[in-house]
Amino acid sequence: MQIAHLTFPEKPLFLAPMEDVTNPSFRLLCKQFGADMVYTEFVSADALIRNIPRTEQKLRVNDAERPVAIQIYGREVEPMVRAARMAEAAHPDLLDINFGCPVKKVAGKGAGAGLLRNVPLMLEITREVVKAVRIPVTVKTRLGWDHDHRIIVDLAEALQDCGIAALSIHGRTRAQMYTGEADWTLIGAVKNNPRMHIPIIGNGDVTTGRRAAECFDRYGVDAVMVGRASIGHPWVFKEMKYYLEHGEDFPGLTFRQQLDIVRSQVDSTIDWLDERRGILHVRRHLAATPVFKGIPNFRDMRIALLRASTRAELFALFDEVEERMAETRV
């Protein structure tokens, strides 16, 4: 599969851009476990052009995670063009435009999925960003604003006409947020539209290798994007790749191997931020990780893990869990 100058293996898996999730340390972990392309957290155009340090930090990419895309969002043409040029200067492989974020503080202000209610402006932003940079530009969006306005088939053609190199589609409307099931039939309709010639990347509810294989085979997408299933579970890419190659479930990592991955993520996140912010950032992954699922009488330990405020405290709890598991095996 090809996106502009980038060549990917057959049936590639991409790490979806997720705010407060896809920081450099997490992207590198997902890359190590088989993600074929990774995306930054989304970057506010308005904050970027105001030189907000925390926003500028999101532009940092390194060669070990390539190919990597920087994703920007905004609701006005000029700030998006300026932000696109600033993002290009960080040397990503692709620039992605977010027209899909459904949260109120973004969509409610007319950015992200909010632009599904103003398609002319969405297309103008896309055309001007494509013209403003030399690197390939891609778009991520949703099926439409709500069930009665699922416009993605026609919208995909219009976005393609703006010069984008690929299109990622989350199989929900903005009104659905993250509830209900993703509708892959409309993603398939876009992919199978004979007028479409750019790669189509499907996103939504892909949590296992079996489901990833089904999405490739049934809907014909060029790539599958994995989002929430990766939170606290970066080795999900290894599991999915194994299924795509062998047609059977991955044998699995040992408890020790999984816990070591979590430790590594804690270390790298703290190194990237600092201890206080790193611990806060990693809590979302600790709450979601499958490592601790199924351990009996774990409620109090789970609360302690999510309340830990230092690396030493957190790692001491990990050691305690590991000792408990070793005693159980004996």
C-alpha positions, 0 to 999 in steps of 0.5 A: 500500500502506498501513501504518496512516497511512503510504502507500507506492507500488505494490510498495514496497521496504524496507531490512531491519533489520540489526545493525552495518549499518543505521546512520543514514548507511547508511539515508540512502544507501538512502533516496536510492536508492529504499528506501521505508522503512528500519529501525534496527539492532535495539535491546536492550530490556534495554540501553535501559532501563539507559540504555546510551549506545551503545544509546540512540544507535541511537534517533536518527532524522532527517526525511530518512530517513522513514518509519523504524521503530525495531526492539526485541527482548527476552524479558520483557514489562515491559522490552519495554513500557518500551523501546517507550515510550522508542523512541516518544519518539524519534519513529519512524514505526513500532515494530517487534518483532524475533521473528526474529533467529537468532543464539545470543546473542539467540535462545539467551537466549529473545529474537528467534527464540527466542520462536518456542519460546514463542508465548504469551510472544511474543503477550503481549509483542506485545499489551502493546507495542501497548497501551503506545504510540500509534504503529503496531507491526509484527512481524518473524519467521521461519517457525518454529523448525525444519522440523518447527515451521513455524508461521507461518500460524497464528502470523500470525493470532495476531499480527494479533489482538494488534493489529499493523499489519503483519507481515514474514516471513523465509522461513527457520526459526531452525534454518536461520539464513541457510543454504539457500534462503528458502521464499516459499511459506509467505510466500505462504500467509500473504498469501493466507490470507483471514483476514489483512487486515494487510500482509505483507512478504516477506524472504529472498534478494531480490537482484535486481529480477527476483527482487523482481518475481517475489516480488510477482507470484507470492506477492502480498506487499504489500512486499519487504524487502531485507537482505544484498543491500544491504550495500556496495550501497545502489544496489541499490534503484535497480536493483530499482526500475528493473526493477519499472518497466521490466521490464528490468535497470538499465543500471548505474552507472559505476565512478566513480559507485559508488566515489563512493558508497562514499566518501560512505558512509565520510565519513558513517559517520565523521561519525556515529561517529568515524574509528576506529569508522567505519572498522571499521564500514564494513569489512563494506560494503567486503568485500561491495561489488560495486564491486571484483568482477571486477578482476584481481589484486585480492587484495592490494589487497582486503586493504589496503582491509580493513586501512586504519585511517584515512580518508586511507589508505582514500581513497588506496587508492581513488584507486589503484584508480581509477587502475588502472581508468583505465589498464585502459580506456586 
